[in-house]
Amino acid sequence: MPKSLAISGHFRRKRMLIAIIIAVLVLTFTLFLRFMEEKRRVEQHTSEFATKAIQRFDRLLSPLDLSGDKLAALSESNCSEVHESLVTEMARLQTLRSIILVKNNTMFCSSVFGTLNTSFTLNFPELATSGQQTMMLTTDYKLLKGSPVLVIWYPRAGSPDSGVLQIVNIEMMAAYILEPTFPWVERAVFNVQEKSLEYGNPLIQPAYPSEDEVEQRATSLRYPYSVTLFGPSSLRLALLTTPSQLPLALLLSLLIGYIAWLAIANRMSLAWQITHGINSNEFKVYCQPLINSQTSQCEGIEILLRWYS
């Protein structure tokens, strides 16, 4: 094989190797960028779900604050005098299941049952000892037995053992707000202290992630509750979508590899190397005389061109 063909083949193999390396790097980098973009998108969806859930719960609970402060002042009145006001307020605030007035640790008036005489401390010891506005998750054993409710306690100013209890239909609120958005959120849970209410589950019990789930929690800045989300990790979801990105990434890598093949065509050729050698003075000319051994006369000159590259 002529040496020029061998050199040309050598340059061609180098061009091919460089183009393949560039194509593989572009493929890897493109898939990595798409993976990170998908991971951020999953995290953003989950964060937005938690933020919106907190905002909606706060928006539904905020009217209860004004009502609670107003109704707490009625705890010094007789039940017959204020019962109609309780019924009217409960009808206006559609998230409430009932309203109960408390005076001196005794629940004495209900918007549903009228006059009562029940110990506040025995029924809600956590709220009775708090001395401040607070809430708790519990189970309703009076109206819709076995259903979850959120009880909010508003003590009257200057009298921590008197005030008003608002019984909130938290199951209805949770069904409206906490509906999961697959695949980012598989389970959504409303938490108050150590008790939890999960979407689609009427039982109040602690919620824990399964082996293939991760947990993300968002806490309200206005009220003592939080929302916990369970679902696949962002890494796992991003990896699941990576194969769908492969055709586009492969097409882009082939295109960039072909462009690289064309771009280095001049540099990876014998003609370019010779031109570069001439411009860089890499060629040296040597003159070698041809001597006749019999006559010892110079019969010619042999010109040698040497390339120092």
ZIJO-V860138 format. One record per residue. PHI is phi in degrees with one decimal (999 if undefined). NEAR is the number of other C-alpha atoms within 12 Angstrom. Layout:
phi	near
PHI	NEAR
PHI	NEAR
//
This chain:
phi	near
999	8
-56.9	8
-63.8	10
-62.5	14
-68.1	13
-63.8	14
-66.5	19
-62.1	23
-63.5	18
-62.1	17
-63.9	25
-64.5	23
-66.6	18
-64.6	21
-60.8	27
-61.8	24
-63.0	20
-63.6	25
-63.3	28
-65.7	23
-60.6	21
-63.5	25
-63.4	27
-64.9	24
-63.4	21
-64.4	27
-61.5	28
-63.9	21
-64.8	19
-64.3	25
-63.8	29
-65.2	23
-61.9	19
-66.0	25
-63.3	28
-66.2	22
-64.8	22
-66.6	27
-62.0	26
-63.7	21
-65.5	20
-63.5	30
-62.2	29
-67.7	18
-60.7	25
-64.7	36
-63.8	26
-64.9	22
-60.3	32
-64.0	36
-63.8	26
-66.2	23
-62.5	34
-61.8	36
-61.7	24
-70.5	20
-62.4	37
-60.4	25
-65.8	19
-77.3	25
-86.7	33
-61.2	20
-62.5	21
-69.4	35
-63.4	27
-63.1	16
-65.1	29
-63.8	36
-63.7	26
-71.6	23
-73.7	38
-60.8	37
-68.7	25
-82.6	34
-67.4	39
-91.4	26
-92.2	20
-78.7	22
-63.1	29
-62.2	22
-81.3	17
-114.2	28
-59.3	29
-63.0	22
-65.5	27
-65.2	37
-63.5	27
-62.7	19
-66.6	29
-67.0	30
-68.1	17
-71.5	16
-94.2	26
-71.2	23
-81.5	30
-87.0	35
-96.4	36
-164.9	36
-128.6	49
-128.9	48
-92.1	51
-124.2	43
-136.8	34
53.9	23
64.4	31
-125.7	28
-79.6	34
-114.9	34
-150.1	40
-123.3	36
-68.6	33
-99.6	28
-100.0	24
79.2	24
-68.5	24
-128.9	23
-152.5	20
-126.2	21
-70.9	22
-70.5	30
-64.8	22
-71.6	14
-84.2	22
-134.7	28
-61.6	17
-65.7	22
-78.8	33
-65.6	35
-94.2	20
-74.7	19
73.2	23
-152.7	23
-63.4	32
-157.5	31
-146.3	37
-153.1	35
-93.2	38
-152.2	35
-109.0	29
-80.5	25
-113.2	12
-110.8	17
-92.5	16
-90.9	16
-61.1	13
87.7	16
-88.2	26
-78.4	37
-138.3	39
-108.8	42
-103.4	36
-112.8	44
-107.3	43
-117.5	41
-71.6	38
-77.1	29
-57.3	22
82.5	13
-144.0	21
-67.2	27
-98.4	34
-132.7	39
164.3	43
-136.4	49
-106.5	50
-109.8	46
-97.6	40
-98.5	35
-78.4	33
-69.9	42
-63.7	36
-66.3	27
-64.3	32
-65.0	34
-65.7	24
-81.1	20
-99.3	30
-98.5	36
-64.4	27
-62.9	27
-115.9	22
-72.5	18
-92.1	23
-71.9	36
-124.1	34
-97.0	29
-140.2	37
-129.0	41
-132.7	47
-99.5	48
-120.4	37
-132.0	31
56.8	23
-96.7	20
-104.7	28
-137.6	34
-125.1	41
-93.8	37
-58.3	34
82.5	24
-125.9	24
-76.0	27
-86.9	25
-90.9	30
-158.8	22
-61.8	19
-113.8	27
-128.7	25
-74.9	23
-79.6	15
-62.5	11
-101.5	16
-115.4	23
-115.9	26
-114.7	29
-134.6	31
-121.5	29
-124.9	29
-114.7	27
-72.8	25
-87.3	14
-102.7	17
-130.8	28
-81.9	28
-144.0	31
-145.5	30
-123.0	42
-113.6	39
-115.1	46
-120.9	37
-179.1	33
-63.8	30
-68.1	29
-62.4	32
-63.4	25
-65.9	22
-65.6	29
-65.6	28
-65.5	23
-65.7	20
-89.3	23
-60.9	26
-57.4	17
-68.7	16
-88.1	24
-64.6	24
-58.7	15
-64.9	18
-63.9	27
-66.2	23
-62.6	19
-65.0	24
-66.2	27
-64.8	23
-64.7	21
-65.6	25
-63.0	27
-68.1	25
-62.0	20
-63.7	26
-59.5	28
-72.2	19
-66.4	17
-99.0	22
-61.9	24
-68.5	20
-70.2	21
-99.3	28
-139.3	27
-65.8	22
-63.1	17
-67.1	17
-63.1	24
-66.3	23
-60.6	18
-63.9	20
-65.4	18
-64.6	19
-66.0	12
-96.5	14
57.5	17
-87.1	17
-96.9	19
-123.0	16
-99.3	15
-123.1	13
-103.9	13
-124.4	14
-70.6	15
-103.8	15
-102.4	14
-77.7	12
-68.8	9
-86.8	8
-99.9	9
59.2	11
-100.6	12
-82.0	14
-100.8	14
175.2	13
-131.7	14
-102.8	14
-94.7	13
-112.8	13
-116.0	15
-109.4	16
-111.2	18
-101.2	15
-109.4	15
//
